[in-house]
Amino acid sequence: MDETTKHLNGNARDAALEQIATRLAIRAERGRRFAELTSLRVGGAIDWVVSPETETQAAALVYELDQARIGWRALGSGSNILADDGEHHYVVLSLKELKGELEFNGEFVSVPAGYSLPRLCIDVARNGLSGIEGLGGIPGTVGGALWMNAGAYGHEIGTVTETVRVARGGKVVEIPGTDVQWNYRHTSFREGELLLGATLRLIPDDPEKIRARMEDAKSRRMATQPHGSRSAGCFFKNPPEGNLGTGRIIDELGMKGSRRGSARVSPVHANFIVTEGEGARAEDALALAEEVRERVKREHGIELEYEVELWRANEPRSSTGNDDAAGELKRKE
Ligand SMILES: Cc1cc2nc3c(=O)[nH]c(=O)nc-3n(C[C@H](O)[C@H](O)[C@H](O)COP(=O)(O)OP(=O)(O)OC[C@H]3O[C@@H](n4cnc5c(N)ncnc54)[C@H](O)[C@@H]3O)c2cc1C
């Protein structure tokens, strides 16, 4: 099936989307740009942004979008995405309003996908629950963290995930965390799967001790990473072999501070690409990233794999971002 038959486009698509959003009482907006919705602050216009507020609403929404053959992608805080500068002709399903309330039950906590990960870390620490204090500085949603198995300072979200709630057939379905493969910044969730929430199983501990470990992780992050800059965190994964991290490899090539237009290799951490100035361009960030990859390949024979996702304008529906991009960007084995 080609894209014209697989996805509904144009006016018919717009009319169908408006009907679905009205029926389900979900906010649907036009005129938004990725530059407002991602932490790199670059990226072009989006046809529609729809923002469900409950898990049941979100499950019904994706079912109806799929039935109507309307292409969509899920967006959390946009802190791991480089969206290109073109016009993105698909629906962005924003999860940030799906933040609800935490539900505590002993060592378990149930959390909606749109809940802020830093907020969650603070809230569970206050309730004397340990196991995710290393994740407190990751500026995304719980859904985004689950999608790519976010991790830092010895903690990964997959390790503590008891169950995940996903949208299937218009319903909220709970699956065991053990059914998911949790790898290094990659999971077995599939394209078109919307994550609605999760139940984490944590470890009771003294809130003061947990808070101290969170502070420790925070100061290590502050000492080694740029703060107050527009970034998407580490741009590339660490190579699977060898002891050198990607930041160190790029730093030793003397590339800290290298610039392409509005993009720069951070002078603080060489695996961070930051954007600067009004009207910064995704194409600058991508060109700089490719320059880094070429240097690393030429001088070390290492093919750096992107950790950020490239979202291309006019691409068919995919909520994984794991397709090829620029013929190069690959995240999956
Ligand atoms: C300063 C900084 C520091 C960072 N440090 C770290 C770090 O230490 N460790 C780390 O792992 N990451 C780090 N990151 C990267 C990023 O914050 C994480 O990847 C985060 O988990 C992404 O969450 P998000 O809500 O922003 O997801 P987004 O960037 O919005 O989306 C990322 C992917 O998840 C998918 N997705 C999001 N929500 C859902 C959902 N509900 N259902 C289905 N798919 C969904 C999207 O479609 C996309 O494919 C850092 C980023 C920044 C800017």
PDBQT file of the ligand as one rigid body, heavy atoms in Angstrom, charges set to zero:
ROOT
HETATM    1  C1  LIG A 401      19.489  18.282  29.400  1.00  0.00    +0.000 C 
HETATM    2  C2  LIG A 401      19.049  16.879  29.070  1.00  0.00    +0.000 A 
HETATM    3  C3  LIG A 401      19.574  15.809  29.762  1.00  0.00    +0.000 A 
HETATM    4  C4  LIG A 401      19.180  14.499  29.465  1.00  0.00    +0.000 A 
HETATM    5  N1  LIG A 401      19.709  13.463  30.181  1.00  0.00    +0.000 NA
HETATM    6  C5  LIG A 401      19.307  12.209  29.924  1.00  0.00    +0.000 A 
HETATM    7  C6  LIG A 401      19.827  11.115  30.702  1.00  0.00    +0.000 A 
HETATM    8  O1  LIG A 401      20.625  11.279  31.611  1.00  0.00    +0.000 OA
HETATM    9  N2  LIG A 401      19.394   9.860  30.402  1.00  0.00    +0.000 N 
HETATM   10  C7  LIG A 401      18.478   9.634  29.411  1.00  0.00    +0.000 A 
HETATM   11  O2  LIG A 401      18.102   8.463  29.221  1.00  0.00    +0.000 OA
HETATM   12  N3  LIG A 401      17.988  10.632  28.664  1.00  0.00    +0.000 NA
HETATM   13  C8  LIG A 401      18.381  11.915  28.887  1.00  0.00    +0.000 A 
HETATM   14  N4  LIG A 401      17.873  12.945  28.140  1.00  0.00    +0.000 N 
HETATM   15  C9  LIG A 401      16.994  12.664  26.982  1.00  0.00    +0.000 C 
HETATM   16  C10 LIG A 401      15.473  12.744  27.292  1.00  0.00    +0.000 C 
HETATM   17  O3  LIG A 401      15.211  13.625  28.348  1.00  0.00    +0.000 OA
HETATM   18  C11 LIG A 401      14.912  11.371  27.619  1.00  0.00    +0.000 C 
HETATM   19  O4  LIG A 401      15.042  10.532  26.486  1.00  0.00    +0.000 OA
HETATM   20  C12 LIG A 401      13.418  11.419  28.007  1.00  0.00    +0.000 C 
HETATM   21  O5  LIG A 401      13.050  10.166  28.538  1.00  0.00    +0.000 OA
HETATM   22  C13 LIG A 401      12.518  11.752  26.826  1.00  0.00    +0.000 C 
HETATM   23  O6  LIG A 401      11.218  11.994  27.328  1.00  0.00    +0.000 OA
HETATM   24  P1  LIG A 401      10.222  12.973  26.561  1.00  0.00    +0.000 P 
HETATM   25  O7  LIG A 401       8.931  12.971  27.291  1.00  0.00    +0.000 OA
HETATM   26  O8  LIG A 401      10.842  14.286  26.346  1.00  0.00    +0.000 OA
HETATM   27  O9  LIG A 401      10.071  12.184  25.194  1.00  0.00    +0.000 OA
HETATM   28  P2  LIG A 401      10.035  12.820  23.729  1.00  0.00    +0.000 P 
HETATM   29  O10 LIG A 401      11.367  13.417  23.430  1.00  0.00    +0.000 OA
HETATM   30  O11 LIG A 401       8.828  13.679  23.580  1.00  0.00    +0.000 OA
HETATM   31  O12 LIG A 401       9.836  11.506  22.861  1.00  0.00    +0.000 OA
HETATM   32  C14 LIG A 401      10.885  10.568  22.749  1.00  0.00    +0.000 C 
HETATM   33  C15 LIG A 401      10.328   9.289  22.087  1.00  0.00    +0.000 C 
HETATM   34  O13 LIG A 401       9.366   8.690  22.953  1.00  0.00    +0.000 OA
HETATM   35  C16 LIG A 401       8.131   8.543  22.262  1.00  0.00    +0.000 C 
HETATM   36  N5  LIG A 401       7.074   8.761  23.240  1.00  0.00    +0.000 N 
HETATM   37  C17 LIG A 401       6.992   9.746  24.164  1.00  0.00    +0.000 A 
HETATM   38  N6  LIG A 401       5.922   9.559  24.928  1.00  0.00    +0.000 NA
HETATM   39  C18 LIG A 401       5.304   8.444  24.453  1.00  0.00    +0.000 A 
HETATM   40  C19 LIG A 401       4.129   7.725  24.808  1.00  0.00    +0.000 A 
HETATM   41  N7  LIG A 401       3.368   8.097  25.853  1.00  0.00    +0.000 N 
HETATM   42  N8  LIG A 401       3.796   6.626  24.093  1.00  0.00    +0.000 NA
HETATM   43  C20 LIG A 401       4.561   6.234  23.045  1.00  0.00    +0.000 A 
HETATM   44  N9  LIG A 401       5.678   6.853  22.665  1.00  0.00    +0.000 NA
HETATM   45  C21 LIG A 401       6.044   7.935  23.373  1.00  0.00    +0.000 A 
HETATM   46  C22 LIG A 401       8.130   9.610  21.190  1.00  0.00    +0.000 C 
HETATM   47  O14 LIG A 401       7.245   9.269  20.125  1.00  0.00    +0.000 OA
HETATM   48  C23 LIG A 401       9.572   9.557  20.785  1.00  0.00    +0.000 C 
HETATM   49  O15 LIG A 401       9.735   8.428  19.946  1.00  0.00    +0.000 OA
HETATM   50  C24 LIG A 401      18.246  14.262  28.430  1.00  0.00    +0.000 A 
HETATM   51  C25 LIG A 401      17.715  15.357  27.710  1.00  0.00    +0.000 A 
HETATM   52  C26 LIG A 401      18.111  16.648  28.033  1.00  0.00    +0.000 A 
HETATM   53  C27 LIG A 401      17.507  17.804  27.265  1.00  0.00    +0.000 C 
ENDROOT
TORSDOF 0
